[in-house]
Amino acid sequence: MADRIIDLRSDTVTRPTQGMRQAIANAEVGDDVLGDDPSVIRLQERIAAMMGKEAACFVPTGTMANQTAIRSQCEPGDEVIGHEDSHIIHYETGSPAALSGVMIRPARGDRGLYDADQLDELYRAPSIHAPNSKLVLIENTQNRGGGAVWPIEQIQRVTSRAKELGLRRHLDGARVWNACIASGLKPADYARHFDTVSCCFSKGLGSPCGSAVAGDKATIARVHRFRKMFGGTMRQSGVLAAAALYALDNHFERLVEDHKNAKRLAEGIADVPGLSIDAVGVETNMVFFIVDPSVGTAAEFCARLKALGVLMLPNAPRRVRAVCHLDAVGEAISVAVRKIAEAARVPVGV
Ligand SMILES: *Cc1c(COP(=O)(O)O)cnc(C)c1O
């Protein structure tokens, strides 16, 4: 055990379990481009029902889920309002500009959250001179905000204001599952405040890949069209849908364990001299911590930790991110804490 690499870089590193591999092997498949892969159809119906929406579309990645949702609801020259720390701004290669021709107007606020008063400031009244404000984005949980969970009342304030202003509303719910586990709410309790919702099966749920977008029938018909245009329509993708269905049945409720492990990890880190838990705190499966200059930079610390068999990612010059998931449980967390303490001990004379 101690010799195995403990990979806490992301909850995307999970490998399919034996049970999931079995589900993949047994998947009923068809040609989804022709619309007749039974496993894909089942998954899309399941997601639509879970989100309380009319329809859903299975896509290869979370990026494509977000980008087809944006493209389906915006035209070039439109403007999208979302937090400056959004995944859509930082990690999707500028695709809102490249694929939809939209501008993004960033909101600010702690932990990746913002409120209705900011929306009022960022919204532009229709004018021949201005971009058209069209879509509002909320990311829940908020990745760069430390895995923060949006309070449902705040979602309600922002989205109801958006609706009054005539704006469409998209939830980047790559980790909406973690938000549900933390808050006790159901996916539909979040989704009802939005026109479209994306969700990922390849993060904490542990599928090899796959995401979905849910919404009304007309919008999801457009999502299907843009999925094809962006090159994301697959053939016998029922093998992937089967993994996602297995993940929903078997790996959703267990996310509570990842949240507990993140707390354990954070408690361990808090006791290590030279390290401190980032002010964002730990709400879900992510732990962000700060490396004191006496210990080195975040990158140097991560390199020392790697040599000890534990992987994490530097997230800023002094900030490290660790993410708990189903491939790193039980003893692995205690081992990780010991290795973290070892990596933080600066060699004498250096
Ligand atoms: C991971 C993630 C996505 C999607 O990323 P892909 O790597 O394209 O699957 C989208 N939004 C958030 C908040 C994410 O964390």
PDBQT file of the ligand as one rigid body, heavy atoms in Angstrom, charges set to zero:
ROOT
HETATM    1  C1  LIG A 401     -13.851  19.384 -15.068  1.00  0.00    +0.000 C 
HETATM    2  C2  LIG A 401     -14.773  20.512 -15.213  1.00  0.00    +0.000 A 
HETATM    3  C3  LIG A 401     -15.427  20.748 -16.429  1.00  0.00    +0.000 A 
HETATM    4  C4  LIG A 401     -15.228  19.906 -17.661  1.00  0.00    +0.000 C 
HETATM    5  O1  LIG A 401     -13.969  19.557 -17.974  1.00  0.00    +0.000 OA
HETATM    6  P1  LIG A 401     -13.577  18.441 -19.060  1.00  0.00    +0.000 P 
HETATM    7  O2  LIG A 401     -12.163  18.200 -18.727  1.00  0.00    +0.000 OA
HETATM    8  O3  LIG A 401     -13.811  19.029 -20.377  1.00  0.00    +0.000 OA
HETATM    9  O4  LIG A 401     -14.453  17.249 -18.838  1.00  0.00    +0.000 OA
HETATM   10  C5  LIG A 401     -16.304  21.805 -16.491  1.00  0.00    +0.000 A 
HETATM   11  N1  LIG A 401     -16.533  22.574 -15.436  1.00  0.00    +0.000 NA
HETATM   12  C6  LIG A 401     -15.950  22.368 -14.234  1.00  0.00    +0.000 A 
HETATM   13  C7  LIG A 401     -16.296  23.235 -13.088  1.00  0.00    +0.000 C 
HETATM   14  C8  LIG A 401     -15.036  21.339 -14.094  1.00  0.00    +0.000 A 
HETATM   15  O5  LIG A 401     -14.441  21.150 -12.921  1.00  0.00    +0.000 OA
ENDROOT
TORSDOF 0
